[in-house]
């Protein structure tokens, strides 16, 4: 295959050209965004919100504004001479077969496969004779590939399946039930299901979760009372019984059934951290729901049971996590007994093949230990190298388990694992036009503003001559206990193939070092997250990896907030900023959809005067200063994003366009029929990453040589 690589020479494939003297040209013109006199008062302080009207995602005015902004954005992107070449190379690299780990359900073995450029991966199955057939093909759900397949759950016998679909990336789902053997639909689909799995109770029906459909816009209206329902097959959805959530108000409620169908486990929470835990014995008709934990101070989940003995993963009195056991008759915390005690590393367990796998994270890298159900250590699992390994889950009776291994220079590879011997074998290795031996990925540690040590992975080509003119993407998240573990990405491969550096710091607010690390980046400590990210940029610059004129900062969702805060606090630090689907209005985020549930991390402007002042002090929307030269900015969002509503990005873009001094562009790319990220078609993903990289290089004054 002929490679379309952005190269100039064997050592360095990007040419830094002199920046044009744009300051002499007139100020860039953007669509006119009208302003009104909307104001809010917080604890006696008046805050103007002149673009409040952009929050109305159903208005014709907002639709017209979106169309005008996209027209300006794509007119700009269309003029970048190497944009199409980047997209073509992205497509070439993306065009390889991808296969998931298999799962045996009844008479069939199920797995996902994508032949390369299919917009959505297809669910296949093989019978015992080895005959393969398509089970579910989401590419047939819509003509444009924007309707995606969510979860698929089978009954214990594997004869029935429930699956969810999402249109345009929305979190609102439709659930369908089919006969697994014939693939014929059973009954009428369930609608308006959100933040939910499907947990079967025998073959009679299943549990699922949802909110009452909000009044007003289903994309932005507040949803804050989650309920767990039971749907009995053969009955209309209107007759579904509320199991939990009608008498107590909780923002997030989920239910799942243990492998032996003995217990219904219910998790209830008001925020994204901390949950109540309940169980119900399904073997006894009309048995009560029993409370296991009665507060939101910790996170706990039942990972398995043996008879009435429950195995619980918790960070209660163990910030890094531990596994405890307790009898279901008296499951309260005072009766818990350690099975696998807390260690210095964060624990995420899984079960399969009759064993417990303690998946530890050491400096954001995986370390796996195997235990039996008595807590006896069996072995440490040998992994292919430093990176992330996930999986090992399965049924108790499974003789073979599977896990995936990846890092920044190793495409995700599926391994089979024998839990009796501890031996691993390659099950599926992708054939990607990428040679890991040509790249280097190393971990460094740097010091943040307050002296805290932060790890960071830096990845690039081995033969790259690193200079202060090396284009570099600094990617971050820093919130919600989310850990940024090493993983391979085609988009990053294209960036690095063409001479770029990709750097990822594991900053506070994440889960890399447990609950204490997470809490250190929440509420009144949120500035620590931004300081960590800024310190990462300073490290790259001080150590000669790049310089401000060749540095881009990139992050999505909470990472979009990170980018927005960093670029408004230190606009001199980077040349390009890419805030993607970002939380950018910190005074109103909690008024949209399920946003109030994020208060554990952020606090809200209604909490107290102190919390309001703190949020106002870093809220990206409220810290844009007119006449400041901000970096070249490409804001990205989706018109169907009902997680972080696009109004955050809309108002930020309008404010930044008005305030920007100099000629660095401020553009917003609004995906059509696109949500927060999940379920995006391959075409949408390739187009967006190509635009981001083209915009980034173009504004760094880097001209790729397209001769190859």
C-alpha positions in Angstrom: 0.0 0.0 0.0 1.3 3.4 -0.9 1.6 5.5 2.2 0.5 9.1 2.0 2.8 10.4 4.8 3.5 14.0 5.6 7.2 13.8 5.3 10.1 16.1 4.5 13.2 14.1 5.4 14.0 10.9 7.2 14.5 12.5 10.5 11.9 15.2 10.7 8.7 15.1 8.7 7.3 18.5 9.5 8.6 21.8 8.2 8.1 24.8 10.4 7.5 27.8 8.2 7.6 31.3 9.3 4.4 32.7 10.6 2.8 35.1 8.3 2.3 38.7 9.5 -1.4 38.4 10.0 -1.7 41.2 12.5 -1.5 43.7 9.7 -4.7 42.2 8.1 -8.2 43.2 9.2 -9.9 41.4 12.2 -11.5 38.1 11.2 -15.2 38.3 10.5 -17.6 35.9 12.2 -21.4 35.5 12.0 -23.1 38.2 14.0 -24.4 36.8 17.3 -27.0 38.9 18.8 -26.9 39.8 22.5 -29.7 40.3 24.9 -30.0 41.7 28.4 -30.3 38.4 30.3 -28.8 38.6 33.8 -28.6 36.3 36.8 -27.9 37.3 40.4 -25.8 35.1 42.6 -25.4 36.1 46.2 -25.8 39.7 45.3 -23.5 39.6 42.3 -25.0 40.2 38.9 -23.8 38.1 36.0 -24.6 38.9 32.4 -25.6 36.0 30.1 -26.2 37.8 26.8 -26.1 34.6 24.7 -28.7 32.7 26.9 -30.9 32.4 23.8 -28.4 29.9 22.3 -29.5 27.4 25.1 -32.7 26.9 23.2 -31.8 24.0 21.0 -35.3 23.9 19.4 -35.4 27.4 18.1 -35.0 28.4 14.5 -32.6 31.2 15.5 -30.2 28.7 17.2 -30.5 26.4 14.1 -29.6 29.4 11.8 -26.7 30.3 14.0 -25.4 26.8 13.9 -25.6 26.7 10.1 -23.8 30.0 9.8 -21.0 29.0 12.2 -20.5 25.7 10.4 -20.4 27.5 7.1 -17.6 29.8 8.3 -15.7 26.9 9.9 -15.8 24.5 6.9 -15.0 27.4 4.5 -11.8 27.9 6.6 -11.0 24.1 6.9 -11.6 23.6 3.2 -8.8 26.0 2.4 -6.2 24.1 4.3 -4.2 22.6 1.5 -3.2 19.3 3.2 -6.5 18.6 5.0 -7.6 16.1 2.4 -4.3 14.3 2.5 -4.5 13.9 6.2 -8.0 12.5 5.9 -6.9 10.1 3.2 -4.0 8.8 5.3 -6.4 8.5 8.3 -8.7 6.4 6.2 -5.8 4.2 5.0 -4.6 3.5 8.5 -8.2 3.0 9.8 -8.9 0.4 7.1 -8.0 -2.8 9.0 -10.2 -5.6 10.5 -11.0 -5.2 14.2 -12.4 -8.1 16.2 -13.6 -8.1 19.8 -13.2 -10.9 22.4 -15.8 -13.6 22.1 -18.6 -14.5 24.5 -20.5 -17.8 24.6 -24.3 -17.4 25.0 -26.3 -20.5 24.7 -25.6 -22.4 21.5 -23.6 -19.5 19.9 -20.3 -17.7 20.3 -20.8 -13.9 19.8 -18.3 -11.2 18.9 -18.0 -7.8 17.2 -16.2 -7.3 13.9 -15.5 -4.3 11.7 -13.9 -4.9 8.3 -12.2 -1.5 8.5 -14.2 1.5 7.4 -17.7 0.3 8.3 -19.4 3.1 10.2 -20.5 0.8 13.0 -19.1 -2.5 14.1 -21.2 -5.6 13.3 -22.2 -8.2 15.9 -21.5 -11.7 14.5 -22.0 -15.2 15.9 -20.8 -18.7 15.2 -22.7 -21.9 15.9 -21.0 -25.0 17.3 -20.2 -26.2 13.8 -18.2 -23.0 13.2 -20.7 -21.4 10.8 -20.6 -17.6 11.0 -23.5 -15.2 10.4 -24.4 -11.6 11.2 -26.5 -11.3 14.3 -27.0 -7.5 14.5 -25.7 -5.0 11.9 -26.2 -1.4 13.1 -25.1 -0.2 9.7 -28.6 -1.2 8.5 -30.3 0.8 11.2 -30.0 4.1 9.3 -28.8 5.2 5.9 -26.1 7.6 7.3 -24.6 5.3 9.9 -25.5 7.5 12.8 -27.7 5.0 14.6 -25.6 2.9 16.8 -25.9 -0.3 18.8 -25.7 0.0 22.6 -25.7 -2.8 25.1 -26.8 -6.4 24.2 -27.9 -8.6 27.1 -28.8 -12.3 26.9 -30.9 -14.5 29.1 -28.9 -17.2 31.0 -29.8 -19.8 28.4 -29.0 -17.4 25.6 -32.4 -17.9 23.9 -33.5 -14.2 24.2 -31.7 -11.0 23.8 -32.4 -7.4 24.6 -30.5 -4.6 22.9 -30.5 -0.8 22.8 -30.0 1.6 20.0 -29.1 5.3 19.9 -30.0 7.8 17.2 -27.6 10.6 16.4 -25.5 9.9 19.5 -28.3 10.7 22.0 -28.2 9.2 25.5 -31.9 8.4 25.0 -32.2 4.8 23.8 -34.8 2.4 22.4 -34.7 -1.2 23.6 -35.8 -4.1 21.5 -36.2 -7.8 22.4 -35.6 -10.6 20.0 -35.6 -14.4 19.8 -31.9 -15.0 19.7 -32.2 -18.1 17.5 -34.6 -16.7 14.8 -33.7 -13.0 15.4 -37.4 -12.1 15.2 -38.6 -9.2 17.3 -40.7 -9.9 20.4 -43.2 -7.3 21.5 -43.1 -3.6 21.1 -39.8 -1.7 21.6 -39.3 0.2 24.8 -38.7 4.0 24.3 -37.1 6.8 26.3 -34.6 4.6 28.1 -31.5 6.5 29.4 -28.3 5.5 31.3 -29.4 1.9 31.5 -28.4 -1.7 31.1 -30.9 -4.6 30.7 -30.7 -7.3 33.4 -32.8 -10.4 32.7 -34.9 -12.1 35.4 -35.1 -15.6 34.0 -37.0 -15.5 30.7 -39.9 -13.6 32.0 -38.6 -10.0 31.7 -35.8 -7.6 32.6 -34.8 -4.6 34.6 -33.9 -1.3 33.1 -33.5 2.4 34.2 -34.8 5.7 32.9 -36.1 9.1 33.7 -39.5 10.6 33.2 -39.4 12.2 29.8 -38.6 15.9 30.5 -40.9 18.8 29.7 -39.4 20.9 27.0 -36.3 19.8 25.1 -35.3 16.2 25.5 -31.7 17.2 24.7 -31.2 19.9 27.3 -34.1 19.8 29.9 -33.1 18.7 33.4 -33.4 15.0 34.2 -32.7 14.3 37.9 -35.0 11.4 39.1 -33.8 8.1 37.8 -36.0 5.0 38.3 -35.4 1.3 38.0 -38.2 -0.5 36.2 -39.2 -4.2 35.5 -40.6 -5.0 32.1 -42.5 -8.2 31.8 -42.4 -9.7 28.3 -45.8 -9.5 26.5 -47.0 -6.4 28.4 -46.9 -2.8 27.3 -44.2 -0.5 28.6 -46.9 1.6 30.3 -47.5 -1.3 32.7 -43.8 -1.6 33.7 -43.4 -1.7 37.5 -41.2 0.8 39.3 -38.8 -1.2 41.5 -36.8 1.6 43.0 -36.8 5.4 42.7 -40.4 6.5 43.0 -40.3 7.0 46.7 -36.8 8.3 47.0 -35.2 10.8 44.6 -31.9 9.6 43.1 -30.2 10.9 40.0 -28.6 7.7 39.0 -30.2 4.3 39.6 -29.0 1.0 38.1 -29.9 -2.7 38.6 -28.2 -5.9 37.7 -28.7 -9.6 38.5 -26.1 -11.9 39.8 -24.9 -14.8 37.6 -26.9 -17.4 39.5 -30.0 -15.2 39.1 -30.3 -15.2 42.9 -30.0 -11.5 43.7 -31.0 -8.2 42.2 -28.4 -5.6 43.0 -29.4 -1.9 43.0 -27.0 1.0 43.0 -28.4 4.5 43.7 -26.5 7.8 43.6 -27.0 11.5 43.5 -23.7 12.2 41.9 -21.0 10.5 39.9 -19.1 9.5 43.0 -20.5 7.7 46.0 -23.5 5.3 46.0 -26.0 3.5 48.1 -26.2 -0.3 47.6 -29.2 -2.6 47.9 -30.0 -6.2 47.3 -33.2 -8.2 46.8 -33.4 -12.0 47.0 -35.1 -13.1 43.8 -35.4 -16.7 45.0 -38.1 -15.6 47.5 -41.3 -14.1 46.1 -42.0 -10.6 47.3 -38.8 -10.4 49.3 -37.8 -7.0 50.6 -35.1 -4.7 49.2 -32.3 -4.7 51.8 -30.0 -1.8 52.2 -26.3 -2.7 52.2 -24.8 0.8 52.4 -26.8 3.8 53.6 -24.7 6.8 52.5 -22.9 8.3 49.5 -19.5 8.5 51.2 -18.0 5.6 49.2 -18.4 3.5 46.0 -19.4 -0.2 46.4 -20.6 -2.9 44.0 -21.4 -6.6 44.3 -19.0 -8.4 41.9 -20.2 -11.9 42.6 -21.8 -14.3 45.0 -21.5 -17.9 46.1 -24.8 -18.8 47.6 -25.6 -16.1 50.2 -22.0 -15.0 50.4 -21.6 -11.6 48.7 -18.3 -10.4 47.2 -18.1 -6.6 47.2 -15.6 -4.2 45.7 -15.5 -1.0 47.7 -13.4 2.0 48.6 -15.1 2.3 52.0 -12.3 2.9 54.4 -10.0 2.0 51.5 -9.4 4.9 49.0 -7.6 2.5 46.6 -10.2 -0.2 46.8 -10.5 -3.6 48.4 -12.7 -6.7 48.1 -14.8 -7.8 51.1 -17.3 -10.6 51.8 -20.5 -10.6 53.8 -23.5 -12.8 54.2 -26.6 -11.5 52.3 -28.8 -11.9 55.5 -26.7 -9.2 57.3 -24.9 -7.3 54.5 -24.3 -4.0 56.2 -20.8 -2.5 56.4 -20.2 -3.3 60.0 -20.2 -7.0 59.0 -17.8 -6.8 56.1 -14.6 -8.9 56.2 -11.5 -8.3 54.0 -10.9 -10.8 51.3 -8.4 -8.9 49.3 -7.1 -5.9 51.4 -6.3 -2.5 50.1 -2.8 -2.0 48.6 -0.9 1.1 47.6 -2.3 0.7 44.0 -5.8 1.2 42.8 -7.9 -1.9 42.4 -10.5 -2.7 39.7 -11.5 -6.4 39.9 -13.2 -8.8 37.6 -14.3 -12.4 37.9 -14.3 -15.3 35.5 -13.5 -19.0 35.3 -14.0 -19.4 39.1 -11.3 -16.8 40.0 -11.0 -13.2 41.0 -8.7 -11.0 39.0 -7.3 -8.0 40.8 -6.5 -5.4 38.1 -4.2 -2.9 39.8 -3.0 0.4 38.4 0.6 1.4 39.2 1.4 4.8 37.8 -1.5 4.4 35.3 -0.1 1.0 34.1 -1.7 -2.4 34.6 -0.6 -5.0 37.0 -2.8 -8.1 37.3 -3.0 -10.6 40.1 -5.2 -13.7 40.3 -6.9 -15.0 43.4 -9.3 -17.8 44.3 -12.7 -17.2 46.0 -11.1 -17.8 49.4 -8.8 -14.8 48.8 -5.7 -17.0 48.2 -3.1 -15.6 45.9 -2.7 -17.7 42.7 -0.3 -15.8 40.5 0.7 -12.5 38.9 -0.3 -12.4 35.2 2.5 -11.8 32.8 1.6 -9.0 30.4 3.2 -8.3 27.0 4.7 -5.1 28.3 3.9 -1.8 30.0 0.4 -0.7 29.1 -3.2 -1.3 29.9 -4.8 -4.8 30.1 -8.6 -5.0 30.5 -10.9 -8.0 30.5 -10.6 -11.4 32.3 -14.3 -11.3 33.0 -16.5 -14.2 32.2 -18.8 -16.9 33.6 -17.7 -19.1 36.5 -17.8 -22.1 34.1 -15.7 -20.6 31.4 -12.5 -22.5 30.7 -11.0 -19.7 28.6 -11.0 -16.0 29.4 -10.0 -13.1 27.3 -8.3 -9.8 27.8 -7.2 -6.9 25.6 -3.7 -5.3 25.9 -2.7 -2.0 24.4 -0.5 1.1 24.9 0.2 4.2 22.9 2.3 2.2 20.3 0.6 -1.2 20.5 -2.7 -1.6 18.6 -5.3 -3.3 20.8 -4.6 -7.1 20.8 -6.9 -9.7 22.2 -5.3 -12.6 24.2 -6.9 -15.8 25.4 -6.1 -16.8 28.9 -6.2 -20.2 30.6 -7.1 -19.5 34.3 -5.8 -22.9 35.4 -2.3 -22.5 34.0 -2.0 -18.8 33.7 -0.9 -19.1 30.1 -1.8 -16.4 27.5 -2.0 -16.7 23.7 -2.7 -14.2 21.0 -6.3 -14.6 19.9 -6.6 -11.6 17.6 -3.8 -9.3 16.6 -4.9 -6.5 14.3 -3.0 -6.0 11.0 -2.4 -2.3 11.1 -0.1 -0.4 8.8 1.9 0.7 11.8 5.2 -0.6 13.2 5.5 -0.2 17.0 9.3 -0.7 16.7 9.5 2.7 14.9 8.1 4.5 18.0 9.0 5.2 21.6 6.6 5.8 24.5 8.2 6.7 27.8 6.9 7.8 31.2 8.3 10.8 32.9 7.5 12.4 36.3 7.3 16.2 36.8 6.4 18.5 39.6 3.2 20.6 39.7 2.8 24.1 41.2 2.3 22.8 44.8 5.1 20.3 44.6 2.9 17.2 43.7 4.6 14.7 41.5 2.6 13.9 38.3 3.3 11.1 35.8 3.1 11.8 32.0 3.5 9.6 29.0 5.4 11.1 26.0 5.2 9.2 22.7 6.7 9.9 19.3 8.8 8.4 16.4 12.1 7.0 17.4 13.9 8.8 14.7 12.3 12.1 15.4 14.7 14.9 16.0 13.0 16.6 18.9 13.4 20.4 18.8 11.6 23.4 20.1 9.7 23.5 16.8 8.2 20.0 17.2 4.4 20.0 17.0 3.0 18.6 20.2 -0.5 17.7 21.4 -0.9 17.8 25.2 -4.1 15.8 26.0 -5.8 15.7 29.4 -8.9 15.0 31.4 -8.5 15.3 35.1 -11.9 14.5 36.7 -14.6 12.1 37.7 -12.2 9.5 38.9 -11.4 8.7 35.2 -8.0 7.2 34.6 -6.1 7.9 31.4 -4.4 4.6 30.7 -2.3 4.0 27.6 -4.2 3.1 24.5 -3.5 3.0 20.8 -5.3 5.4 18.5 -5.2 5.6 14.7 -5.6 9.4 14.9 -2.6 9.6 17.2 -0.6 7.2 14.9 -1.2 9.6 12.0 -0.1 12.6 14.2 3.1 10.8 15.3 3.8 9.3 11.9 4.1 12.9 10.6 6.5 14.0 13.2 4.3 15.1 16.1 4.6 14.3 19.8 1.7 13.1 21.8 1.8 13.7 25.6 -0.7 12.6 28.3 -0.3 13.6 31.9 -2.2 11.8 34.7 -3.4 14.8 36.5 -5.4 15.1 39.7 -9.1 14.6 39.6 -8.6 11.3 37.8 -8.5 7.9 39.3 -4.9 6.9 38.7 -4.1 7.0 42.4 -7.4 6.3 44.0 -10.1 8.3 45.7 -7.6 10.7 47.4 -6.2 11.6 43.9 -9.7 12.2 42.6 -10.8 14.3 45.6 -7.7 16.4 45.3 -9.1 17.8 42.0 -12.7 18.5 43.0 -14.7 21.5 44.1 -12.5 24.0 45.9 -9.4 22.1 44.8 -10.3 22.1 41.0 -7.6 24.7 40.3 -5.0 22.0 41.1 -6.1 20.1 38.0 -5.4 23.1 35.8 -2.1 23.8 37.6 -1.1 20.2 36.9 -1.9 20.6 33.2 -0.1 23.9 32.9 2.9 22.3 34.7 2.9 19.5 32.1 3.1 22.1 29.3 5.9 23.9 31.1 7.8 20.6 31.5 7.5 19.9 27.7 8.7 23.4 26.9 11.5 23.6 29.5 12.9 20.2 28.5 13.0 21.1 24.8 10.2 18.9 23.4 8.4 21.9 22.0 7.6 25.6 22.5 4.4 27.6 22.9 4.2 28.3 19.2 4.1 24.5 18.5 2.0 23.3 21.4 -1.7 22.4 21.2 -3.9 21.5 24.2 -6.7 19.0 23.6 -9.4 17.5 25.8 -13.0 16.5 25.7 -16.0 16.8 28.1 -14.4 17.5 31.5 -11.2 17.7 29.4 -12.9 20.4 27.4 -13.3 22.3 30.6 -9.6 21.7 31.3 -8.7 23.2 27.9 -11.0 26.1 28.3 -9.7 27.0 31.8 -6.0 26.6 30.7 -6.4 28.7 27.6 -8.2 31.5 29.5 -5.7 31.4 32.3 -2.5 31.0 30.2 -3.3 32.1 26.6 0.5 32.6 26.1 1.2 28.9 26.8 -0.1 27.3 23.6 -0.6 28.1 19.9 -3.7 25.9 19.5 -6.6 25.0 21.8 -9.2 22.2 21.0 -11.9 22.2 23.7 -14.2 19.3 22.6 -17.8 18.9 23.9 -16.6 20.9 26.9 -18.3 21.9 30.2 -17.6 25.6 29.8 -20.4 27.5 31.7 -19.6 26.5 35.3 -22.4 28.7 36.7 -25.3 26.9 34.8 -24.0 23.4 34.0 -26.1 21.9 36.7 -29.4 23.2 35.1 -29.1 21.0 32.0 -30.0 17.3 31.6 -28.2 15.2 34.3 -25.6 17.9 35.0 -26.6 18.3 38.7 -25.0 14.9 39.2 -21.6 16.3 38.5 -21.7 18.4 41.7 -19.4 16.1 43.5 -16.6 17.1 41.2 -17.5 20.8 40.7 -19.9 22.0 43.3 -22.6 24.4 42.0 -23.1 28.1 42.0 -26.1 27.7 44.2 -24.2 25.9 47.0 -22.7 28.9 48.7 -21.2 32.3 48.0 -17.7 30.8 48.4 -18.5 28.0 45.9 -20.0 30.5 43.4 -17.0 32.8 43.6 -14.6 29.8 43.1 -16.5 28.6 40.1 -16.7 32.1 38.6 -13.0 32.4 39.1 -12.2 29.6 36.6 -15.4 29.1 34.5 -14.0 29.4 30.9 -17.0 31.3 29.7 -16.8 33.9 32.4 -13.0 34.4 32.2 -12.7 35.5 28.6 -11.2 39.0 28.5 -11.9 41.3 25.6 -8.7 42.4 23.7 -6.7 39.3 24.7 -4.9 37.3 22.0 -6.1 33.8 22.6 -4.7 30.8 20.8 -6.2 29.5 17.5 -9.2 27.7 18.8 -11.4 25.0 17.2 -14.3 24.2 19.5 -16.1 20.9 18.7 -19.5 19.7 19.8 -22.5 17.8 18.5 -26.0 19.0 17.9 -27.4 15.9 19.7 -25.1 16.0 22.7 -27.5 15.6 25.6 -24.7 14.8 28.1 -22.8 18.2 27.9 -25.3 20.3 26.0 -23.9 22.2 23.0 -25.0 25.5 24.5 -21.8 25.4 26.5 -19.8 25.4 23.3 -22.1 27.8 21.5 -21.9 30.5 24.2 -18.1 30.1 24.6 -17.6 30.4 20.9 -19.7 33.6 20.6 -18.0 35.2 23.5 -14.5 34.3 22.4 -15.1 35.4 18.8 -16.1 38.9 20.1 -13.2 39.1 22.5 -10.4 37.8 20.4 -7.6 40.2 19.5 -5.2 39.5 16.6 -5.7 37.0 13.9 -5.8 33.6 15.6 -9.1 32.0 14.4 -11.9 31.1 16.7 -14.1 28.5 15.1 -16.7 26.0 16.2 -17.3 22.7 14.4 -20.8 21.4 15.2 -21.4 17.8 14.3 -24.7 17.0 12.8 -26.5 13.9 14.2 -23.7 13.6 16.6 -23.7 13.3 20.4 -21.2 13.4 23.2 -19.0 10.8 21.5 -20.4 7.3 21.9 -21.8 5.7 18.8 -20.2 8.1 16.3 -19.7 6.6 12.9 -16.2 5.8 11.7 -16.8 8.4 9.0 -17.6 11.1 11.5 -14.6 10.2 13.7 -12.2 10.3 10.8 -13.5 13.6 9.5 -13.3 15.2 12.9 -9.8 14.1 13.8 -8.6 15.0 10.3 -10.0 18.5 10.8 -8.5 18.9 14.2 -5.0 17.9 13.0 -5.2 20.0 9.9 -6.3 23.0 11.9 -3.6 22.4 14.4 -0.7 22.1 11.9 -2.0 25.0 9.8 -2.1 27.4 12.7 1.4 26.3 13.9 2.7 27.4 10.5 3.7 23.8 9.9 3.6 22.9 6.2 3.6 19.1 5.6 5.4 17.8 2.6 2.9 15.7 0.7 5.3 14.2 -1.9 4.7 10.7 -0.5 
